[in-house]
């Protein structure tokens, strides 16, 4: 019995080492070769102006030598680097599907016209998800106000109605957007999503069309961050 356990343990260790070796080899290959970032977006005046200022998107990308593979980046970022602290304030909102929560944070010396980032995490995500907190912390440092949609059943809160998180439901995003417009009607706003969160944003944009609710007069387009930039392996979401 003991010998079988030791054999199973040894085979598991060998398999893990092979997987890590493969990831590291791919990482070094990507580090030496580099890659051009491919940008996929609709060519509007706003998007073209944003891309024109993003000089790095036109250069060849060379990742850190140990992190050229997306899987390695995810492991290192999730296990070895703790997320920053973000001073979230939780707010409950309600629509026809019942109550849900969002989290907000404002930079120092914020004003009613401070630009806002409306963040939509990927599947099972919320404001405490590490990649959301890392992105929000950088936004706050740059002077942006942040709103985060907490997907239903993905935070520690009571489920008030028999309604769970659905990838095809945009009502919660619409409610958060309308709340942001109500609170800060003159603030420029940008929508950013990760993974399935970007799909929810695109679906929402298709549903509202030209009736996009009360964005600042000079900002009529939204950027879906999950589909803004992709590298050759399509593993990086903006």
N, C-alpha and C positions, 0 to 999 in steps of 0.2 A: 504493500500500500504506500509506504513511504517513498519507495523508488519511483512509483508512478507519479506521485505528487512532484518529486524533484524533476522528473523528466518533463512534466507539463510546465513547470516553472521555467526550466531551462529553455524549452521551445518558445515560451512566451517572451523571454528576454531576447532570444535570437531574433524573433520576428520584429520586436520593437526596435532593436538595433538596426535591422535591415530597413525598416521604414524611415527611421531618423537619418540613416546614411543616404537613402534616396532623396529625402527632402533637402538635405544639406548639399548634395551634388547638384540638384536642380537650382538651389539657391546660388551656388557659385557660378553655374552656367549663366544664370540671369544677370549676375553681378558683372561678369566679364563682357557679356554681349550687350546689355542694356536694351532699351526699347523706347520707341516713340509712343507717346500717349495718343490714343484715338478719341476724339471728342465727338459725341453724338448729341445734337440738339437742333432745334428749329432756328433758322437764321432770321432772327428779328433784330431790330436796332439795339435793344437792350442786351440780348445775348451776345451779339457781335462786339458790343462795347466792353462787356465783361471779359470775353475771351481775348480781346486785344490787350487788356491789362494783365492777363495771366501769362507772362512771358515763359514761365516754366513749362507750360503745356506745349510749347513749340520746340522744346529741347529734348534731347535723348535722356531718358530716365535711367539712372544707375542706383539701385537700392543699396542699402547697407549690406556688406558682403555676407553677413550671416542671415539676412532677411529677404533674399530675393524671391522666395516662394511665399505665396499668400498664406499657406497653412502654417508655415513657421512664424510669420508675422502675427497670425491670430493666436498661436500658442504663447508666444513671448508677451504679446500685449495683454492677453487675458490672465496669464498665470504669474508673470514676473514683474509687471508694472502696475502698481495700484492706481486706480482712477483718482483724479483730483477731487477735492471737496467743492461742491456747488451749493450755495445758500438757497435751496429750493423753498418755495411757498406753495402749498397744495391748495387747489381751488376745486370745489365740486360744481359741475355744470349738469344741466338736465335737458333732455329733449324727449321726443315721443317714445324713445326706447328706454327711458329711465335715466338714472344718474350715473355719471362717470367722473373721473378726476383728471385734471391737468396740473402741471407744475410750472411755475414761473420764477424767473430770476431777473433782476435788473442790475445794470452796472452802476458804479458810483456816479453821482451827479446826473442821473438819468432825468430826462425831460419828457413831456408828452409826445414830442416829435422824434424821440430816440428810435432808430430803426429796429425792427423786430425780426427775429428768426423763429419761424414756426416749425418745430422739429417733429417728425413722425418716425418712430423707431421701427425696426424690422419685427418679424414675428416674435411674440412673447416679450417684446421690449417695453421699457418704461423709462422714467427719468433717472433711475438709478443704474441703468445698464451702462457698463464702463465706457463704451464708445460714445454714447450720448453725453455722458458727463465730461469726457475729454473734449468733445466738440463744443459743448456749451461753455466750458471754462475758457476756451480760446475766444469764443464769441464775446463773452462778458469782458474779457481783457481788451478786446478791440472796440468796446463801446456799444455792443448790440444787446438788446433785451431778448430774452429767450422764453418761448412757450413750448412745452413738451406734452404731446398727447400720450396719456397712459392707457394702453390697450386694456380693455375689460378683462378681468380675471388674471391680469398679469402684475397686479400690485396687491398689497395686503389691505384689502378693503372688503366689506360685505357686498355681496351681489344682491342688489335691491330688487331686480327684475330677472325673469328667466331669459336673459339675453347675454350670450357670451361674445367674445371677440370674433369677428368675422372679417376675412380679407376682402369680401365684396361689399362691405358696409362703409359708406363715407359720411354718414350722418354725424358721427362724433367729430370728425375733422371739420365738417361744415360748422358745427356748433362752436368749436374752438376758434375757428376763423372769424365767425360773427362776433364772438366775445372780444377778440383782439381788436376788431374794427370799432366796436362799441366803446372800448376803454381808451383806445389811442387812434382816433379817426384820421389824424394827420401824419401818422408814422409810416414810412415806407416798410413794406413787409416782403419777406421771401420765405417760400416753403422749401424745406430740405427733408428728404426721406432716405432711409437706408433699406436696401433689399426690398421686401414686400411693402414697406412703408412708402417707397417711391411709386410703386404700382397703385397704391391707394390714392396718392396725390394725382397721378395721371388720370385715374378714373374720375376723381372729383373734378378736375379741370374739364374733362369731357362732358360731365353732367351739367356744370354751370355755364360753360361756354362763354358767350359775351356778357353774361349776367354775373360775372365774377364780382363778389360783393365789396363795393366801396374801398378799393385799393387807392392809395395815394394817386393823385391825378397823373403824376409823371411816371408811375410804375404800373404798367398794365400787363406785365408778363410775370410768370413765376418760374423759378428754376427747380426742377426735380433733381435733387442732389444725387439720388441713387443711380441716375442714368446720365450724369453730366460727363464723367470721364471714365474711360476704361483703358487698361493697358492690354498688351497682346494676349495675356492669359485671362483677361476679364475677371480678375479677382479683387480689384479695388473699387469700392463704392465711394463716391465723393461725400 
